[in-house]
Amino acid sequence: MKRVLVFTIVILAFTCHAIAQLRLPAVIGDHMVLQQQSDAPIWGWASPSEELIVTGSWGDKIEVKTKATNTGSWKVSLKTPTAGGPYTITIKGKDEFILNDVMIGEVWICSGQSNMEWSVSNGVLDAKADMPNADIPAIRLFNVNKSGADDQQVHGEGEWKLCTPETMKGFSSVGYFFGKKLNADLKVPFGLINVSWGGTPAEVWTPKAKVESNPALKKSSDMLLQKDGWPKEPGVVYNAMIRPLVPYQIAGAIWYQGESN
């Protein structure tokens, strides 16, 4: 009995330490692009009341100190310069994260339904001919997995990847060519976040409270029919796919609907 008790205490201690470790949302990671000339939010979770220092390697180094809340959440803003990179961002508390190959440039959300989701490999004529031209490391791609949730999520899913002939194949074709054109014209790094889902009605992309507080939206939502493979309840896609990105600083968003409703 004593051995079992000791073993249980060790497991609990290890679990508590793992829960308290410094953590970041999926969209904050290696190869990301931060919006230039902005106060770019960096956020995550740590032990309650843990003190942290966040440092950007650009200029004379930008250093911001903060303290996690009683629930362990924290957020700082880093002043970003004009476009450039690569840089590193160091987040130091009890643990330490170093984010590598961070670029400063323009960040755009590419969202919508089927017309936005349609990938390069599935939706572009002569896509194979364009793929060799897609080796563009100044463009970074972030795909958000399709999912829904009844409650608002904060961590999210996905990872930043350099634009290559391989990674662009599964990315939004509209998003890719939008970023490629502007990268060529403006000569700055581009971060593109693809958060799209074909066949979804607009209500699932809208926070539930916004839908239910608006009589016209509520009536429209109540008329939606359940379809296999597509969410129907208001806010569920917003909760899982948009809400984890909300603090991220962006230049703007492009939306291309598929006329689901």
C-alpha positions in Angstrom: 0.0 0.0 0.0 2.8 2.4 0.9 4.6 1.8 -2.4 1.4 2.5 -4.3 0.9 5.7 -2.3 4.5 6.9 -3.1 4.1 6.1 -6.8 0.8 8.0 -6.9 2.4 11.1 -5.3 5.2 11.0 -7.8 2.8 10.8 -10.7 0.8 13.7 -9.3 3.9 15.8 -8.9 5.0 15.1 -12.4 1.5 15.9 -13.8 1.3 19.2 -11.9 4.7 20.2 -13.3 3.6 19.3 -16.8 0.5 21.4 -16.5 2.5 24.4 -15.2 5.0 24.3 -18.1 5.2 27.3 -20.4 2.9 26.8 -23.3 2.0 28.7 -26.5 -0.9 28.6 -28.9 -0.4 26.9 -32.2 -0.2 30.1 -34.2 2.8 31.3 -32.1 5.8 29.3 -33.4 8.8 28.9 -35.5 8.6 30.4 -39.0 5.7 32.7 -38.2 5.3 36.1 -39.6 4.5 39.1 -37.3 2.7 42.2 -38.7 5.2 44.9 -39.4 5.2 48.3 -37.5 2.6 47.1 -35.0 2.1 46.1 -31.4 2.1 42.4 -32.1 0.6 40.3 -29.3 2.5 37.3 -28.0 0.5 35.2 -25.5 0.3 31.8 -23.8 0.1 30.0 -20.4 2.5 29.4 -17.5 2.3 28.8 -13.8 0.0 31.2 -11.9 1.8 34.4 -11.1 4.9 33.3 -12.9 7.2 36.1 -14.1 8.2 36.1 -17.8 10.4 38.1 -20.1 9.7 38.2 -23.8 12.5 39.4 -26.1 12.6 40.1 -29.8 16.0 40.1 -31.5 15.4 43.0 -33.8 16.9 46.4 -33.4 18.5 46.9 -30.0 16.3 44.0 -28.8 12.8 44.6 -27.7 12.2 43.2 -24.1 8.9 43.1 -22.3 8.2 41.8 -18.8 4.9 40.4 -17.7 3.4 38.2 -15.0 0.9 35.3 -15.5 -2.5 35.7 -14.0 -3.9 33.6 -11.3 -5.2 31.2 -14.0 -1.8 31.1 -15.7 -2.6 33.1 -18.8 -0.4 35.9 -20.0 0.0 38.3 -23.0 2.5 41.0 -24.1 2.8 43.2 -27.1 6.1 43.5 -29.0 6.7 46.6 -31.1 7.7 45.3 -34.6 9.9 47.2 -37.1 9.5 47.5 -40.8 9.6 44.2 -42.8 12.6 42.0 -42.4 14.1 39.0 -40.7 14.8 36.3 -39.8 14.7 37.0 -36.1 14.2 35.1 -32.9 11.8 35.6 -30.0 12.8 34.3 -26.6 10.2 33.7 -23.9 11.7 33.0 -20.5 10.2 32.1 -17.2 10.8 28.9 -15.3 11.1 27.3 -18.7 12.4 28.9 -21.9 11.1 28.9 -25.5 13.1 30.3 -28.4 11.1 30.9 -31.5 13.3 30.7 -34.6 13.1 32.0 -38.1 10.5 34.7 -37.3 9.8 37.1 -40.1 8.3 40.6 -40.0 6.0 41.5 -42.8 2.3 41.4 -43.7 -0.2 38.9 -42.2 -3.5 38.0 -43.9 -6.3 35.7 -43.0 -7.7 33.7 -45.9 -11.1 32.5 -45.0 -14.5 31.4 -46.4 -16.2 28.4 -47.8 -15.5 26.1 -50.8 -14.1 28.8 -53.1 -11.4 29.7 -50.6 -10.8 26.1 -49.4 -10.1 24.8 -52.9 -6.5 23.9 -52.9 -3.8 24.5 -55.5 -3.5 20.9 -56.4 -7.3 20.5 -56.7 -8.4 23.8 -58.1 -5.8 25.3 -60.5 -5.4 24.5 -64.1 -1.9 23.5 -65.0 -1.0 23.5 -61.3 2.0 21.3 -61.9 3.5 23.9 -64.1 3.3 26.5 -61.4 4.6 24.3 -58.6 8.3 24.7 -59.4 7.8 28.5 -59.0 6.5 28.1 -55.5 9.8 27.9 -53.7 9.3 31.2 -51.9 10.7 31.1 -48.3 9.5 34.7 -47.7 5.9 33.4 -47.8 4.8 31.4 -44.8 1.7 29.3 -44.7 -0.5 28.3 -41.8 -3.4 25.8 -42.3 -6.1 25.6 -39.7 -7.6 22.2 -39.4 -11.4 21.9 -40.0 -13.2 21.4 -36.7 -16.1 22.7 -34.6 -16.5 23.1 -30.8 -19.4 24.0 -28.5 -17.0 26.1 -26.3 -14.5 28.7 -27.4 -11.0 27.2 -27.8 -7.8 29.0 -27.1 -4.9 26.8 -28.2 -5.9 25.9 -31.8 -4.2 23.6 -34.3 -1.7 24.0 -37.1 1.9 25.1 -37.7 3.7 27.6 -39.8 5.5 26.2 -42.9 7.7 27.8 -45.5 6.1 28.1 -49.0 7.5 25.3 -51.1 6.1 23.3 -54.1 5.1 20.7 -51.6 3.4 22.9 -48.9 1.6 25.1 -51.4 -0.2 22.1 -52.9 -2.6 21.7 -50.0 -3.0 25.4 -49.4 -5.9 27.6 -50.6 -5.3 28.5 -54.2 -6.9 31.9 -53.9 -4.8 32.6 -50.7 -1.6 31.4 -52.3 -1.8 33.5 -55.5 -3.0 36.5 -53.4 0.1 36.3 -51.2 2.4 35.5 -54.2 1.3 38.6 -56.1 1.6 41.0 -53.1 4.9 39.5 -52.0 6.3 40.2 -55.5 4.9 43.7 -55.6 5.7 44.8 -52.1 8.9 42.9 -51.6 8.1 42.0 -48.0 7.5 38.6 -46.2 3.9 37.4 -46.2 2.2 35.2 -43.6 -1.0 33.6 -44.9 -3.4 31.8 -42.5 -5.9 29.6 -44.3 -9.0 29.1 -42.2 -11.8 27.9 -44.6 -14.4 25.1 -44.8 -16.4 24.4 -47.9 -20.2 24.0 -47.5 -20.4 25.7 -44.2 -23.1 28.4 -43.6 -22.1 31.9 -42.4 -23.8 31.4 -39.0 -21.3 28.8 -37.8 -18.5 31.3 -38.4 -20.2 33.9 -36.3 -20.0 34.0 -32.4 -23.2 32.3 -31.0 -24.0 35.3 -28.8 -24.0 37.6 -31.9 -26.3 35.3 -33.8 -28.8 34.8 -30.9 -29.0 38.5 -30.1 -29.9 39.5 -33.6 -33.5 38.5 -34.6 -32.7 38.3 -38.3 -29.6 36.1 -37.8 -31.4 34.0 -35.2 -34.3 33.3 -37.7 -31.8 32.4 -40.4 -29.9 30.1 -38.1 -33.1 28.3 -37.0 -33.9 27.6 -40.7 -30.6 25.8 -41.4 -30.9 22.1 -42.3 -28.5 19.5 -40.9 -26.2 18.1 -43.5 -23.8 15.2 -43.1 -20.3 16.5 -42.8 -21.1 20.1 -42.1 -21.7 21.9 -38.8 -25.0 23.6 -38.3 -25.0 25.2 -34.8 -24.1 28.9 -34.6 -20.6 29.7 -33.5 -19.1 26.2 -33.5 -16.6 26.9 -36.3 -15.8 30.3 -34.8 -15.1 28.6 -31.5 -12.7 26.1 -32.9 -11.1 27.8 -35.9 -11.3 31.6 -35.5 -11.2 32.2 -31.7 -7.7 30.8 -31.2 -6.4 33.3 -33.7 -8.2 36.3 -32.4 -5.3 38.0 -30.6 -3.0 37.7 -33.6 -2.1 41.0 -35.3 -3.1 41.0 -39.0 -3.1 43.4 -41.9 -6.5 42.2 -43.1 -8.6 39.3 -44.2 -9.9 38.1 -47.5 -13.2 36.1 -47.7 -14.5 34.0 -50.6 -17.9 32.4 -50.0 -19.4 29.4 -51.7 -22.9 30.6 -51.4 -24.0 27.9 -49.0 -26.8 30.2 -47.8 
